[in-house]
Amino acid sequence: MQLPNCRIMLRSTVKIPVFFFFMFILSDCIDPYSPELGNYESLLVVEGLVTDSDSPPIVRLTRTFQSVDSLPGEVHDAIVYITDENNARTDLQYSGSGIYLSDLSSAFKGIAGKTYTLHITTADGRKYLSEPYTMLPAPGIDSVFYEREEILDEKTGVSQAGIRISLSSDKDADENGFLRWEYEETWKFRLPSLKYYEYISDTEIIELEDVREFCWKMGKSNEILINPGIPGVNYSQNVPLLFIAPEASDRLTVRYSIKVNQFSISSEEYEFWNNLRKINEAGGNIYDTQPYSVISNIYNVDDPDEKVLGYFKVSAVSEMRIYINPDELKDMELPGYKYGCNEFVVSPENYPPSHELGDWLTWDELYEMFMSARGLVFVRPVFIGQTEELSRLVFAPEECSDCALSGSIDPPDFWVDQ
């Protein structure tokens, strides 16, 4: 069977849905824009990935949305499965948010050299197929490393010092020569105004036994990182991944980890990512003529003219994780990170009565006054003298005290401390 042409040109009839597909698939810095949308089409968006890792195959089905203020429509009640060249079938079950996953009991794992096809039947009976793709082997990663670097901040025009994280592969590119990279960041952090005490009264301030000292944040790459894909060329040289300015975030304050995934990709998938990157970088008005094609390897079996967005990716993957501690960076003379947190250190003496006969605030009244202020919490007392007389109460913004507001209180399963 001859597969239909899966190239979709960005003509006026489809450029608006395509634009909002890019808004959905990538995180970019384009200013929000809400045009009047005419001739709007709700197109099926397919994002699927099969690898040879322990992660189960995943397929997400959504529909393009009409404005930047709208959420993509989730496609549920679909029949989704994957077959190999021997027609062995692996069913994917709906797990919510438009996502379909293989049953963990199936223990499905892609194998380099085997060919896979995605099958989709939506609730209205429309049938979709992907082109069959053979999983290509991925070269291993030799090292993930970092070096000191200074860059010019395009917004401020000021030079920033930080670290550049890069990787090198441990052998030449294979016959295919195309690679793609993603990374996942995780870092441990500690807020500056931890809550160590509970105030009951000025004579009863209890030291807490269980203080939540550390939390963890996570992030994923939002750039398209691909190589030129010239067969036979050695790609063991350094591949820059990301730049971290220590003064711009709390990533490097306690302990930082990055896991890099290196994917093998076909020349067709390379073209998909490369054109997506070009369109994302081009910016401009969405009604401008776009010189790039949007490629999809998904088609409607009964209606080849239906436009489908997205891509079914079949990739072998190599991965490597490293950890970075602040003491490893001390010789680089990098600026440190400072939380924008102000503490309020107060006593009744700060609030004298307005006239001689007025009453001074009690400690309880002082406590209630600050606790009623929106977003403040009591964190600790200040005592003076051998008798440990109460001298001050210390309050701080809640976001500077409770790390659960911005991170996870539980370390990820893979996390290893020093």
C-alpha positions as CSV (number, residue, x, y, z in Angstrom):
1,M,0.0,0.0,0.0
2,Q,1.4,3.4,-0.9
3,L,1.2,5.8,2.0
4,P,-0.3,9.2,1.4
5,N,1.8,12.3,1.3
6,C,2.0,13.4,4.9
7,R,3.3,17.0,4.3
8,I,1.0,19.8,5.3
9,M,1.9,23.2,3.8
10,L,1.1,26.2,6.0
11,R,-1.5,27.7,3.7
12,S,-4.2,30.0,4.9
13,T,-6.7,27.2,5.6
14,V,-4.5,25.4,8.1
15,K,-1.9,27.9,9.4
16,I,-4.0,28.9,12.4
17,P,-4.5,25.4,13.8
18,V,-0.9,24.7,13.0
19,F,0.2,27.8,14.9
20,F,-1.7,26.7,18.0
21,F,-0.3,23.2,17.7
22,F,3.1,24.8,18.0
23,M,1.9,26.8,21.0
24,F,0.8,23.5,22.6
25,I,3.9,21.3,21.8
26,L,6.5,23.9,22.7
27,S,7.1,26.3,25.5
28,D,8.3,29.5,23.9
29,C,8.5,33.2,24.8
30,I,6.1,34.6,22.1
31,D,3.8,37.3,23.5
32,P,0.2,36.2,23.8
33,Y,-1.9,37.1,20.7
34,S,-5.6,36.4,20.3
35,P,-6.7,37.0,16.7
36,E,-10.1,36.6,15.2
37,L,-10.1,33.1,13.8
38,G,-11.9,32.4,10.6
39,N,-12.1,29.0,8.8
40,Y,-11.0,27.3,12.1
41,E,-10.4,23.6,11.9
42,S,-10.1,21.3,14.9
43,L,-7.3,19.0,13.9
44,L,-6.2,15.8,15.6
45,V,-2.8,16.1,17.3
46,V,-0.9,12.9,17.9
47,E,2.2,12.8,20.1
48,G,3.6,9.3,20.5
49,L,6.9,7.8,21.7
50,V,8.2,4.2,21.8
51,T,11.7,3.6,23.1
52,D,13.9,0.7,24.2
53,S,14.0,2.1,27.8
54,D,11.9,0.9,30.7
55,S,9.5,3.7,30.2
56,P,6.2,2.4,28.7
57,P,5.2,3.7,25.3
58,I,3.0,6.8,25.5
59,V,0.6,8.4,23.1
60,R,-1.2,11.7,23.7
61,L,-4.3,12.6,21.6
62,T,-5.7,16.1,21.6
63,R,-7.3,18.5,19.2
64,T,-6.1,22.0,18.2
65,F,-7.7,24.8,20.1
66,Q,-9.1,28.1,18.7
67,S,-7.3,30.6,21.0
68,V,-4.4,30.9,23.3
69,D,-6.9,31.1,26.2
70,S,-8.4,27.7,25.3
71,L,-7.2,24.4,26.5
72,P,-6.5,21.7,23.9
73,G,-9.3,19.3,23.6
74,E,-8.5,15.9,25.1
75,V,-9.4,12.9,23.0
76,H,-10.7,10.0,25.1
77,D,-12.6,6.8,24.3
78,A,-10.2,6.0,21.5
79,I,-8.8,2.6,20.7
80,V,-5.0,2.9,20.6
81,Y,-2.4,0.1,20.0
82,I,1.0,-0.5,18.5
83,T,2.0,-3.4,16.2
84,D,5.4,-4.6,15.1
85,E,6.4,-6.1,11.8
86,N,5.1,-9.5,12.9
87,N,1.7,-8.0,13.8
88,A,2.3,-8.5,17.5
89,R,-0.1,-6.1,19.2
90,T,0.3,-4.0,22.4
91,D,-2.8,-2.2,23.6
92,L,-2.6,1.2,25.2
93,Q,-5.1,2.2,27.9
94,Y,-6.5,5.6,28.6
95,S,-5.1,7.2,31.7
96,G,-6.6,10.7,31.5
97,S,-5.6,14.1,30.0
98,G,-5.6,12.6,26.5
99,I,-2.8,10.2,27.4
100,Y,-2.7,6.5,26.5
101,L,-0.2,4.1,28.1
102,S,0.6,0.4,27.8
103,D,-0.5,-1.8,30.6
104,L,2.5,-2.3,32.9
105,S,1.8,-6.0,32.9
106,S,2.5,-6.2,29.2
107,A,6.2,-5.3,29.9
108,F,6.4,-3.8,26.4
109,K,9.9,-2.6,25.5
110,G,11.0,-1.4,22.1
111,I,13.9,-3.3,20.4
112,A,16.4,-1.7,18.0
113,G,16.0,-3.1,14.5
114,K,12.3,-3.8,14.9
115,T,9.6,-1.8,13.1
116,Y,6.5,-0.3,14.8
117,T,3.2,1.2,13.6
118,L,0.7,3.2,15.6
119,H,-3.1,2.5,15.2
120,I,-5.8,4.8,16.4
121,T,-9.6,4.6,16.1
122,T,-11.5,7.5,17.6
123,A,-14.9,7.3,19.2
124,D,-16.5,8.5,16.0
125,G,-15.0,5.6,14.0
126,R,-12.2,7.4,12.2
127,K,-9.1,5.2,11.8
128,Y,-5.6,6.6,11.7
129,L,-2.3,4.9,11.0
130,S,1.3,6.0,11.4
131,E,4.0,5.1,8.8
132,P,5.9,2.1,10.0
133,Y,9.2,3.1,11.5
134,T,12.2,1.0,12.4
135,M,13.9,1.7,15.7
136,L,17.5,2.7,15.0
137,P,20.3,2.0,17.6
138,A,21.5,5.0,19.7
139,P,25.1,5.5,20.4
140,G,26.0,5.7,24.1
141,I,26.9,8.9,26.0
142,D,30.5,9.2,27.0
143,S,30.1,12.0,29.5
144,V,27.9,14.8,30.7
145,F,30.1,17.7,32.0
146,Y,30.1,21.4,32.8
147,E,32.4,24.3,32.3
148,R,32.4,28.0,33.4
149,E,31.1,30.3,30.7
150,E,30.0,33.9,30.4
151,I,27.1,34.9,28.1
152,L,25.4,38.2,27.2
153,D,21.9,38.5,28.5
154,E,19.9,39.6,25.4
155,K,17.2,41.4,27.6
156,T,19.5,43.4,29.8
157,G,22.7,43.5,27.8
158,V,24.7,42.5,30.9
159,S,27.2,39.7,30.9
160,Q,26.2,36.7,33.1
161,A,28.6,34.1,34.5
162,G,27.5,30.6,34.9
163,I,28.0,27.0,33.9
164,R,27.4,25.4,30.5
165,I,26.4,21.8,30.6
166,S,27.3,19.7,27.6
167,L,27.7,16.1,26.5
168,S,29.9,14.0,24.3
169,S,29.0,10.6,22.7
170,D,31.2,7.7,23.1
171,K,31.4,6.7,19.4
172,D,30.8,8.0,15.9
173,A,27.3,8.5,14.6
174,D,25.9,5.4,13.1
175,E,24.9,5.0,9.4
176,N,21.8,7.1,10.1
177,G,23.6,9.9,11.8
178,F,20.6,11.7,13.3
179,L,20.3,12.3,17.0
180,R,18.0,14.3,19.3
181,W,18.5,15.2,23.0
182,E,16.3,16.0,25.9
183,Y,17.1,16.6,29.5
184,E,15.4,16.5,32.9
185,E,16.5,18.7,35.8
186,T,16.0,18.1,39.5
187,W,17.4,20.1,42.3
188,K,17.3,20.2,46.1
189,F,16.7,23.6,47.7
190,R,16.3,25.1,51.1
191,L,14.4,28.3,51.8
192,P,16.0,31.1,54.0
193,S,13.2,31.5,56.6
194,L,12.3,28.0,57.9
195,K,9.5,27.7,60.5
196,Y,11.3,26.3,63.5
197,Y,8.7,27.3,66.2
198,E,5.0,27.5,67.0
199,Y,3.8,30.5,69.0
200,I,1.2,29.7,71.6
201,S,1.7,32.7,73.9
202,D,4.6,34.8,75.1
203,T,5.4,32.2,77.8
204,E,4.9,29.2,75.6
205,I,6.7,29.1,72.3
206,I,7.2,25.5,71.2
207,E,10.2,24.3,69.2
208,L,9.0,22.0,66.4
209,E,10.5,18.5,66.2
210,D,9.7,18.0,62.5
211,V,11.0,20.9,60.4
212,R,10.6,20.6,56.6
213,E,14.1,21.7,55.7
214,F,14.5,20.6,52.0
215,C,12.3,20.2,49.0
216,W,12.9,19.3,45.3
217,K,12.0,21.1,42.1
218,M,12.0,19.6,38.6
219,G,12.1,20.9,35.0
220,K,12.4,19.6,31.5
221,S,14.1,20.8,28.4
222,N,11.9,23.1,26.2
223,E,14.3,23.5,23.3
224,I,14.6,21.3,20.2
225,L,18.1,19.8,20.4
226,I,19.1,17.9,17.2
227,N,22.3,17.3,15.3
228,P,22.9,18.0,11.6
229,G,22.6,14.3,10.8
230,I,25.4,13.8,8.3
231,P,26.1,10.1,8.0
232,G,29.6,9.1,8.9
233,V,30.5,12.3,10.6
234,N,31.9,12.0,14.1
235,Y,29.5,13.5,16.7
236,S,31.7,12.7,19.7
237,Q,32.5,16.4,20.1
238,N,30.8,18.5,22.7
239,V,27.1,19.1,22.3
240,P,25.9,22.2,24.4
241,L,22.7,21.5,26.3
242,L,21.9,24.4,28.6
243,F,23.4,27.4,30.5
244,I,22.7,28.0,34.2
245,A,23.4,31.3,35.8
246,P,23.6,30.6,39.6
247,E,22.4,34.1,40.5
248,A,19.2,33.6,38.4
249,S,17.7,30.6,40.2
250,D,18.2,28.3,43.2
251,R,19.2,25.4,41.1
252,L,22.8,25.3,42.4
253,T,22.2,26.2,46.0
254,V,22.2,22.7,47.6
255,R,22.4,19.9,45.1
256,Y,21.6,19.7,41.4
257,S,21.1,16.8,39.0
258,I,20.5,16.5,35.3
259,K,19.6,13.4,33.3
260,V,20.3,13.6,29.6
261,N,18.5,11.3,27.0
262,Q,20.0,10.8,23.6
263,F,17.6,9.5,21.0
264,S,18.2,7.9,17.6
265,I,15.9,9.4,15.0
266,S,15.2,8.9,11.3
267,S,15.9,11.5,8.6
268,E,12.1,12.0,8.4
269,E,11.8,12.7,12.1
270,Y,14.8,15.0,11.9
271,E,13.0,17.0,9.2
272,F,9.9,17.2,11.5
273,W,12.0,18.6,14.4
274,N,14.1,20.9,12.3
275,N,11.1,22.5,10.6
276,L,9.3,22.8,14.0
277,R,12.4,24.6,15.3
278,K,12.6,27.0,12.4
279,I,8.9,28.0,12.7
280,N,9.3,28.4,16.5
281,E,12.4,30.6,16.0
282,A,10.9,32.6,13.2
283,G,8.3,34.5,15.3
284,G,6.5,37.2,13.4
285,N,2.8,37.4,12.5
286,I,1.0,34.1,12.3
287,Y,-0.6,35.3,9.0
288,D,2.8,35.7,7.4
289,T,3.7,33.2,4.7
290,Q,5.7,30.3,6.3
291,P,8.4,28.8,4.1
292,Y,8.5,25.5,6.0
293,S,6.5,22.4,5.8
294,V,4.8,20.8,8.8
295,I,5.5,17.1,8.6
296,S,3.4,14.3,10.2
297,N,3.7,10.6,9.8
298,I,0.0,10.0,10.8
299,Y,-2.8,9.8,8.3
300,N,-6.5,9.0,8.1
301,V,-7.0,5.6,6.5
302,D,-10.3,6.5,4.8
303,D,-9.6,10.2,4.2
304,P,-6.0,10.8,3.2
305,D,-6.8,14.5,2.7
306,E,-7.6,15.0,6.4
307,K,-4.8,17.0,8.0
308,V,-3.2,15.4,11.1
309,L,-0.6,17.1,13.3
310,G,2.1,15.5,15.5
311,Y,4.4,12.6,15.1
312,F,4.8,9.0,16.2
313,K,8.4,8.7,17.3
314,V,10.3,5.4,17.5
315,S,13.7,5.9,19.1
316,A,16.4,3.9,20.9
317,V,17.7,6.0,23.8
318,S,20.9,6.3,25.8
319,E,20.9,8.2,29.1
320,M,23.3,9.5,31.7
321,R,22.8,11.4,35.0
322,I,25.2,13.6,36.9
323,Y,25.0,15.6,40.1
324,I,26.6,19.0,40.9
325,N,27.3,20.3,44.4
326,P,28.0,24.0,45.2
327,D,31.4,23.2,46.6
328,E,32.5,21.9,43.2
329,L,31.9,25.3,41.8
330,K,33.7,27.4,44.4
331,D,36.9,27.8,42.3
332,M,34.8,29.2,39.4
333,E,34.1,32.4,41.3
334,L,30.4,32.5,40.4
335,P,27.9,34.8,42.0
336,G,25.5,33.2,44.4
337,Y,21.7,33.1,44.5
338,K,19.8,35.4,46.9
339,Y,16.1,34.8,47.7
340,G,14.0,37.9,47.5
341,C,12.8,37.3,51.1
342,N,12.4,39.9,53.8
343,E,11.9,39.0,57.4
344,F,9.9,41.1,59.9
345,V,11.7,41.2,63.3
346,V,9.4,43.0,65.7
347,S,8.5,43.6,69.3
348,P,5.7,45.7,71.1
349,E,8.3,48.5,71.3
350,N,8.0,49.1,67.6
351,Y,4.3,50.1,68.1
352,P,4.1,52.6,71.0
353,P,0.6,53.9,71.9
354,S,-0.5,57.0,70.2
355,H,-0.9,58.9,73.5
356,E,0.4,58.7,77.0
357,L,-2.6,56.9,78.4
358,G,-2.8,54.3,75.7
359,D,-1.9,50.7,76.2
360,W,1.1,49.0,74.7
361,L,0.6,46.0,72.5
362,T,0.9,42.7,74.2
363,W,2.9,39.9,72.6
364,D,-0.3,38.1,71.7
365,E,-1.7,41.2,70.0
366,L,1.5,41.7,68.1
367,Y,1.4,38.1,67.0
368,E,-2.2,38.3,65.9
369,M,-1.5,41.5,64.0
370,F,1.2,40.0,61.9
371,M,-0.5,36.6,61.5
372,S,-3.6,38.5,60.1
373,A,-1.4,40.1,57.5
374,R,-1.8,38.1,54.3
375,G,0.9,35.6,53.5
376,L,3.0,35.9,56.6
377,V,3.9,33.2,59.1
378,F,5.7,33.1,62.4
379,V,9.1,31.4,62.1
380,R,11.0,31.9,65.3
381,P,11.5,34.0,68.5
382,V,14.5,36.0,69.5
383,F,15.6,35.7,73.2
384,I,18.2,37.7,75.1
385,G,20.1,37.3,78.3
386,Q,20.7,34.4,80.5
387,T,17.1,34.2,81.4
388,E,16.2,34.0,77.7
389,E,13.7,36.8,77.9
390,L,11.6,37.2,74.8
391,S,12.9,40.1,72.8
392,R,11.5,39.8,69.2
393,L,9.1,37.8,67.1
394,V,10.2,36.9,63.6
395,F,7.7,36.7,60.7
396,A,8.4,35.9,57.0
397,P,6.4,35.5,53.8
398,E,4.9,32.0,53.6
399,E,6.7,31.4,50.2
400,C,10.0,32.0,52.0
401,S,9.2,29.5,54.7
402,D,7.2,26.6,53.2
403,C,9.1,24.9,50.4
404,A,6.1,22.8,49.6
405,L,4.5,25.8,48.0
406,S,7.1,25.7,45.2
407,G,8.5,22.2,45.2
408,S,7.9,18.6,46.3
409,I,8.5,17.5,49.9
410,D,9.5,14.0,48.8
411,P,12.7,13.3,47.0
412,P,12.4,11.5,43.6
413,D,13.1,7.7,43.7
414,F,16.5,8.1,41.9
415,W,17.8,10.9,44.2
416,V,21.1,10.2,45.9
417,D,22.6,12.6,48.5
418,Q,26.3,13.0,49.0
